Each structure stands twice: as structure tokens, then as C-alpha cells.
Amino acid sequence: MAEPLRDRARRATGWRLRMNGDTRPHYVVCGNDPLAYWVVKALLATELPQGQVRITLVVPERRRSDGPDGRDLDGVQVVKADRLDEATFRRAGLAGADGLALLHQDDVGNMQAALCAQEVEPRLRLVVRMFNTSLANGVRQLFPDSAVLSDASMAAPAFVAAALSEVAPTHFRHSGRTLYVARRDDVRPADVVCGLAVTTDPDLVRVLPADEQSADVVLAEATGQPAGTELAARRLVRARRRRQPLAVLLRAVRSFATRKIGIAVLLLLGVIAVLGWLNGRAAGVSWAEALYLTLVTTLSGQDPDVTKPAAAQIMQVVLNLAGLALIPLITAVVVDGIVNARLALHAGRIQPVRAGHVVVVGLGNIGTRVMAQLRDFGVEVVVIDRNPEARGAALARRLGVPLIVGDAAREETLRSASVEHCQALVVVSTDDGVNLRAALNARVLSADVRVVLRLFDGDFAERIQKAFGIGISRSVSYLAAPSFAVALLDRAVIATIPVDRHALLVVEVPVVAGAPLDGRPIAAVARPGEVRLLAHTPSGQKTDWKADPRMMISAGDRLTVVARRAGLSALLRESTPPPPPVTSPGPAGAPVPRSPEE
């Protein structure tokens, strides 16, 4: 057991010497979507005591999506391979690397890649992206030094909260306390632990402000009072109302037959009506008698009468011909209507008109979790997906959530979900183009609808916000990437707190002997806008949630902080001693510096 611990300590402190003389920590990232892009960017922005990390990115030969995957970033070694096998990992220099991140959207494929990686480097820090929790438990059992994370579970609460116009319902337990994110107005002053952000101005959100009292979003201790998101969900459930079923009947009638058959029937009935009117005038009968003669002539034919005027005979013949055409058209309408009704019921397009509900577009990883969490809150949900067998379709049917199969970018699909009367539209499909068209069409149906839009490209999201006034956009990859990056660096992430387009990390950082923070006061930890201290745990003692800023930090202490990515990188440098200088080998017999454990 001593050897694995020794190797892990080397990876953590960065004193392992590479054969090529590069002593920087080396991490291998495998992915083909924006999550890999944002994780690599987060790692590139990380400055460890040993210096900037070295990154090798393994991507497929051809791009698998329109979004960025990191292959164009500067300072990254790119290895192109369609299979994650032992040969690929050796090409990427995995032997001797400090960590591996498997970020593909294939749970089984990630597990197979992890087994291959273990053959190349048995003692490897492993971070795996997983959706299936049962597989995640298996990975933890097979690879003790691993972290299994789900970007969907991290980001879904932010979409739910945005749909309900609340802050993200993040909660976590640490040192005997359960903490959660809430608005200051929703919690008692005594329960507030610290201020997190000022969100009163949507165009200028300030996180971790110097004046904690100005923060309207806070971290509070749970004392039995429901969180803000739960309160908003309860208000929405109480205010829910349904409209009269007459609209449902009208919608069913409109969808009973196709448009071409309907036009043909209307034209034929118009011809019969005109000829019946002319026939009645020629015969000099009342309108009731004219109707009777028209129906009898059209549907059953009329005995021929050669003594009639030529005009009457012509109208009689035309009415008989119209009757012959009307019977097959009526049959076509009935058959077409039955078929359309069955297809519409199967696809979920015939739905009652709803109001006050939430519409979720896309039943992938994120959409499935958003739907389930809203359903847990008791909020009425309608989901849309073009694939009847989407990942979350089975769960939707099991929960009794209406599923509309269709293109969310089309107005008729949105009308089927009563988007014009909904509380919010959450658009989380994997296609930015479809997401944008669905959001814009929803705004056409209702200018006041609340749109929560998933866009992979952050710059594109900002331009959309300015151009169309869609101010709530979320990038799943951007929200989840800091947690993956910190886990790869072998730091325990307690929680990730999304605030607008920012991601705050709650991390417990140990202070190592000889670090710059060793012997300094606790007040030196806090940095406005970057780092805020939550708790101080002296070595061998209980956690102090109200530490005196004048108290000195000692080696072995643990600091629980909430920080932005850049602030956490700076704190990690200050909590770890700098490595000893590495010099090139001197003349024969000259000493060569070695790491302390060697």
C-alpha cells in the first residue's frame, strides 16, 4: 500500500521528473464536445506551485459536433484518434501522467476506456463523466482514486431555478451543517452564513462582493424552512388553472383531416350549394324544397325527365356527378381523420390547453433531469422531443408527463404544448439552431413567456441576449467544467454554485507545512470577488464557522472556502509549499537535488 500512496503524493506535489526534463504536471483529457473545451480552458488557467499544467487532448479524427471541442486552443498537445485504447493512451503519454479525464457522452465507452487506461498507468487519478448512477458506483469500486461526475446533475438545478425565477437550489452538507443557496429575503438573518452575489442589476452581476450585506443571494444554513425554489414551485402549483375543454374539441376538429382533403371537400360542397340554389330558382320552389331536391339529386340521383328545360337537365347531371365525387371524399375524410387522430394521440399533439405549466424542449441528459426535478416539486410539465424514444421518454411516460413528438422549432408544435400560456419554456436540446428558433417562435406566440435557453457558445449567448432580449441563457459545459477541472487536480469539490453565468466552487483546502499561508492570519485568505472563507478547521479540532480573522493558520489546518476558479488557483498556490529547484545534472559526482520523499 506504501507504493501507491507514494506515487499519489508525487503527483500531488509535482516533484516527479519527466524523462524529457519537463516537471510540469501532465493531464490527459478525452472528449469531443464543449465540456472538453471548457475543462481544458479551466486547466490552462490553473497555476499550481509547480507552474502551469501540461495538457494532452485526445479528440476524434473528425469533429462530432458544431460546438468547440478544444482542438483549436493554444498550448495544448492534440492527439487525434477514434478509439480510446491502450495504443492511443500511450501516444498521448498517459504513462506517468498525473490524471485522466474521460468526458465522452457514453457511459459504457468511458468505463471501457478507463479499463484500458489502467493497463497503461495503474496508479492514475481518474475523472469520469457519467449519467447512469449505477455505472458510476461501479467505476468508484474499480478505481479507488477516481471521481465520477455528472454535468447534467450539476447544471439541471440551475435550469429549474431559472424556470421558476429563483436562484439555483444548491445544497450540501459539510461538518455537521446543511447549507443551501437562497435569496436573502427568503431566510432569517440568523441563518445567513455569507453573501454570495449581488444580482439586482441583471446586466452587472457581482459575485463575492466586498460588502457581504449588499449581496441579495446568500449561503444559508438549513433550519427547516423550504428553499426559495421550493416556495416558488408551491406558489406555481397553487396558481395553476386549466381552461375549458371546448378549445380541445376545436383543436381536435382542426387536426381531423389533412389540409388538401379539407379544401377539396369545401370546394365540392360550394359547387353543390350554388347548383342547388340555381336549381331551386329555376323550379320556383322554396329554399327548404330546394334543399331537399339538391340532397336527393346529389346523394341518390333523380329520375331523368326529358321534358325539363336544358338548363335544369345540365344542373341535374352536374349534381349527380358531384354526388359521385362527394362519397369517396367523405370516405377519405373519415379514414384520414382516424389515422391522423391515432398518430396525434401517439405523438401527444392532441393535448388539453394548459396554463401556468413549464415546457421542456429536449429529453437528453439535461432535459430528463430538469423534467424530473420540476415534477418532484409538483410543477406541471410538458416535454417536447423529435425522437419518441429519446433518453428520457420512458421516464416521462412513467411519471405521467405529456410527451409531444415533433420539431420544437415549429409554431404548431409549440402551440400543442400551450407555450403561449406557460410559466416558462426551458429549451435544452443539443442543437443551438433548434434552441434559438424555438425560443424566438415562443416569443412570437407570447412576448411575456420566460425563456431559459441552453447555448453551448457563451459569446453567441451574449449576442442573442442583446439582440433579442432573451436574458436567461445557460451553458451546461461552462457550469460543470470547473468541478471537473478541480477534481482532476485531486481536490475535493464539496459543491458547485451557479450564479447567473458564473460558477462558484465550495472546496476544502488543506494547508501544508512551509506554504505561504502557514503562520499568516485567517484574514489573509479572503479576496473580494475571488475567495471567501466559510469555515476554519484547526488540525485535530472541530470546525469553526465564525473564525476570528486574527487567528493564525498552522500546518495541517483545513480551510473551507467558496471561490471562483482564478481565486481557487491562487489559494492552492498559497496553501502548498513551492517545489525545490530542479537543476541539470552537474559533473560526475556532483549532487543532484531530489524531492524530500526520495
C-alpha positions, 0 to 999 in steps of 0.5 A: 500500500506504501507504493501507491500512496507514494506515487499519489503524493508525487503527483500531488506535489509535482516533484516527479521528473519527466524523462524529457526534463519537463516537471510540469504536471501532465493531464490527459483529457478525452472528449469531443464536445464543449465540456472538453473545451471548457475543462481544458480552458479551466486547466490552462488557467490553473497555476499550481506551485509547480507552474502551469499544467501540461495538457494532452487532448485526445479528440476524434479524427473528425469533429462530432459536433458544431460546438468547440471541442478544444482542438483549436486552443493554444498550448495544448498537445492534440492527439487525434484518434477514434478509439480510446485504447491502450495504443492511443493512451500511450501516444498521448503519454498517459504513462506517468501522467498525473490524471485522466479525464474521460468526458465522452457522452457514453457511459459504457465507452468511458468505463471501457476506456478507463479499463484500458487506461489502467493497463497503461498507468495503474496508479492514475487519478481518474475523472469520469463523466457519467449519467447512469448512477449505477455505472458510476458506483461501479467505476468508484469500486474499480478505481479507488482514486477516481471521481465520477461526475455528472454535468447534467446533475450539476447544471439541471438545478440551475435550469429549474431555478431559472424556470421558476425565477429563483436562484439555483437550489444548491445544497450540501452538507459539510461538518455537521451543517446543511447549507443551501443557496437562497435569496436573502429575503427568503431566510432569517438573518440568523441563518445567513452564513455569507453573501454570495452575489449581488444580482439586482442589476441583471446586466452587472452581476457581482459575485463575492462582493466586498460588502457581504450585506449588499449581496441579495443571494446568500449561503444559508444554513438549513433550519427547516424552512423550504428553499426559495425554489421550493416556495416558488414551485408551491406558489406555481402549483397553487396558481395553476388553472386549466381552461375549458375543454371546448378549445380541445374539441376545436383543436381536435376538429382542426387536426381531423383531416389533412389540409388538401382533403379539407379544401377539396371537400369545401370546394365540392360542397360550394359547387353543390350549394350554388347548383342547388340554389340555381336549381331551386330558382329555376323550379320556383320552389322554396329554399327548404324544397330546394334543399331537399331536391339538391340532397336527393339529386346529389346523394341518390340521383333523380329520375331523368325527365326529358321534358325539363328545360336544358338548363335544369337537365345540365344542373341535374347531371352536374349534381349527380356527378358531384354526388359521385365525387362527394362519397369517396371524399367523405370516405377519405375524410373519415379514414384520414381523420382516424389515422391522423387522430391515432398518430396525434394521440401517439405523438401527444399533439392532441393535448388539453390547453394548459396554463401556468405549466413549464415546457421542456424542449429536449429529453437528453441528459439535461432535459430528463433531469430538469423534467424530473426535478420540476415534477418532484416539486409538483410543477406541471410539465410538458416535454417536447422531443423529435425522437419518441424514444429519446433518453428520457421518454420512458421516464416521462411516460412513467411519471405521467408527463405529456410527451409531444413528438415533433420539431420544437422549432415549429409554431404548431408544435409549440402551440400543442404544448400551450407555450403561449400560456406557460410559466416558462419554456426551458429549451435544452436540446443539443442543437443551438439552431433548434434552441434559438428558433424555438425560443424566438417562435415562443416569443412570437406566440407570447412576448411575456413567456420566460425563456431559459435557453441552453447555448453551448457558445457563451459569446453567441449567448451574449449576442442573442441576449442583446439582440433579442432580449432573451436574458436567461441563457445557460451553458451546461459545459461552462457550469460543470467544467470547473468541478471537473477541472478541480477534481482532476487536480485531486481536490475535493469539490464539496459543491458547485454554485451557479450564479447567473453565468458564473460558477462558484466552487465550495472546496476544502483546502488543506494547508501544508507545512512551509506554504505561504499561508502557514503562520499568516492570519485567517484574514489573509485568505479572503479576496473580494470577488475571488475567495471567501472563507466559510469555515476554519478547521484547526488540525485535530479540532472541530470546525469553526464557522465564525473564525476570528480573522486574527487567528493564525493558520498552522500546518495541517489546518483545513480551510473551507472556502467558496471561490471562483476558479482564478481565486481557487488557483491562487489559494492552492498556490498559497496553501502548498509549499513551492517545489525545490529547484530542479537543476541539470545534472552537474559533473560526475559526482556532483549532487543532484537535488531530489524531492524530500520523499526520495 
